[in-house]
Amino acid sequence: MLEYAVVGSGVGGCSIAAYLDAKGYKTVLFEKDSNLGGCSSTFTRNSYMYNTGATTLAGYKDGHIVKSLFDSIGYKPKLLATDPAIVIIQNGKTSPRYRDLEKFLTVVEQNYPHPKNREFWTLVYELNKKFYSIDGYYYSNSSFLKKALSLLSYTPIFLKFFRYFSVNAKTFLDHFFGGIDKEYLDFLEAQIMIVAQAKSSEINFFTCALALGYTFNETHYVYGGMGALFDGMSADMKDVRVNSEIKKIEKKEGYYKLYTKDEVIEAKNVILNSTVYASAKLFDESSIQNYYKKYEKLDNRQSSFMLYVTIKSDVEFAHHYQIIQDEKFEGSISNALFVSFSDKDDEQIAPKGYYSITASIHTDVRFWQKDADYKAKKERLKNLLLESLMKNLDIQTSQIIDCISATPSTFAKYISRSQLGGNAITMKNFLPFLPSNDTPIKGLYNVGDTVYAAQGWPGVMLGVNNLKKLLHV
Ligand SMILES: Cc1cc2nc3c(=O)[nH]c(=O)nc-3n(C[C@H](O)[C@H](O)[C@H](O)COP(=O)(O)OP(=O)(O)OC[C@H]3O[C@@H](n4cnc5c(N)ncnc54)[C@H](O)[C@@H]3O)c2cc1C
């Protein structure tokens, strides 16, 4: 019998499966889609390759959880350091988010002058450096006692940062700056949204500072697209099955039975990388269904609308841009478009002289029900975003070679989730209310951005690291 069956090959599923396999545990990894990686995969359409969602790898440096996991399975990805991490375009102003604090302060002072800028950005910088150097905490949810004990492990963090945890970020910003204009606030909010997946009014200042400061940490471009990381991580694994959806799971005495459409697999432990909102339907047993159902309320129905474009151009583009306009784009819930370009020398993803572009904007799942209007709405938003992209980055119609779009319904079809970006860590949904990587059900575990700790590579990897501790592997 298998030791571990991992259901889903997103950041969480693929990395824990690769780790367990490398440690010698008999492990199988199931993926419904034809590509590994879920929201961080790479796909091919009309002969062109695109990153599905994620485009930036954060956390690949010595001592950081992302690199530590790769190191532990002996995988060395082909990466390129990205600095500035993003170039922000707003009202014709261009603000590169350099890693170096002084270099960035020069930009921010020029484009958004304020007497408190130095003090504010230094605080954001310091909080980021301090947080990522703390270790020794974990989060369990398998029983009331274990949960209480695990929460105690956060005492050093709470003591160190309490004054920032306990205050709402919007209140803090208002008080700190003594009022800032709409343009500067939009500049901050758009960046907060990338990492925190929420507005400053919904989160505490500590989460806000981590979101605003991720660009001070090392970020990397992945050669060949994000999907290359999953091919790399799984290269030595003995049992990886794509196009293999787990339809049903039965809990037996001391083991689980997992059903695909044409086979049944038995494993002592199951690790689910499906979202917690979708996991209940995999089981018939009411106690397990009820466990997952109680987390369905965390589903904020937030998601992304995607634009995938191939262009032909000799211009050298940055890897990432964020275009901020004054008003929301119709059909979205945001005024900011995140745009990522392939590297000019990355011929694995786009031929020489071509760029593969992945652009995304926040939207609401409920806006994208497949009704009579769906196709027209999709075309409208696709054209609006393309127009903004072309205008802000000076791209001509004649340079567009391919252009497609995707809605939350497209994600549901391919990777069984329409909510994207995971659980936002808001003032209401913080640690004790989040599902953990363990459960009260023996042998049943979770990983991914809808459980502890958060979304994105660093957030999901914190969860993988936590799971490693809980499994004692
Ligand atoms: C538009 C967008 C841009 C982003 N940009 C970045 C970025 O630049 N950097 C960053 O770090 N993060 C980014 N993120 C966030 C990041 O992509 C996600 O947080 C992360 O990839 C989620 O990983 P996960 O482990 O939750 O797995 P998921 O991505 O949710 O993947 C889960 C996998 O499980 C499979 N699955 C589900 N159910 C079953 C089943 N029953 N049987 C078999 N397989 C199943 C699915 O098909 C899927 O492949 C972005 C997200 C989006 C949407």
The ligand as a Gaussian input file, in Angstrom:
#p B3LYP/6-31G(d) Opt

LIG

0 1
 C       -3.499000      35.497000     -11.846000
 C       -2.619000      35.009000     -10.751000
 C       -1.339000      35.508000     -10.644000
 C       -0.510000      35.065000      -9.615000
 N        0.773000      35.518000      -9.561000
 C        1.619000      35.004000      -8.645000
 C        3.000000      35.293000      -8.710000
 O        3.464000      36.002000      -9.598000
 N        3.814000      34.739000      -7.763000
 C        3.326000      33.912000      -6.789000
 O        4.100000      33.446000      -5.940000
 N        2.019000      33.590000      -6.743000
 C        1.158000      34.101000      -7.651000
 N       -0.146000      33.736000      -7.638000
 C       -0.631000      32.828000      -6.586000
 C       -0.187000      31.409000      -6.847000
 O       -0.312000      31.111000      -8.202000
 C       -1.043000      30.436000      -6.051000
 O       -1.208000      30.872000      -4.725000
 C       -0.449000      29.046000      -6.050000
 O       -0.012000      28.668000      -7.330000
 C       -1.516000      28.084000      -5.540000
 O       -0.963000      26.826000      -5.326000
 P       -1.822000      25.692000      -4.674000
 O       -0.877000      24.772000      -3.979000
 O       -2.926000      26.255000      -3.862000
 O       -2.414000      24.860000      -5.891000
 P       -3.402000      25.215000      -7.094000
 O       -2.759000      26.171000      -7.984000
 O       -4.780000      25.474000      -6.607000
 O       -3.404000      23.820000      -7.831000
 C       -4.135000      22.740000      -7.352000
 C       -4.072000      21.638000      -8.384000
 O       -4.851000      20.539000      -7.914000
 C       -5.520000      19.958000      -9.018000
 N       -6.707000      19.260000      -8.506000
 C       -7.731000      19.792000      -7.798000
 N       -8.629000      18.822000      -7.502000
 C       -8.144000      17.674000      -8.020000
 C       -8.623000      16.322000      -8.040000
 N       -9.777000      15.984000      -7.461000
 N       -7.861000      15.383000      -8.653000
 C       -6.675000      15.709000      -9.236000
 N       -6.191000      16.985000      -9.267000
 C       -6.918000      17.932000      -8.660000
 C       -5.881000      21.135000      -9.907000
 O       -6.109000      20.724000     -11.221000
 C       -4.637000      22.019000      -9.742000
 O       -3.671000      21.755000     -10.730000
 C       -0.995000      34.141000      -8.661000
 C       -2.292000      33.641000      -8.773000
 C       -3.101000      34.049000      -9.823000
 C       -4.472000      33.472000      -9.947000

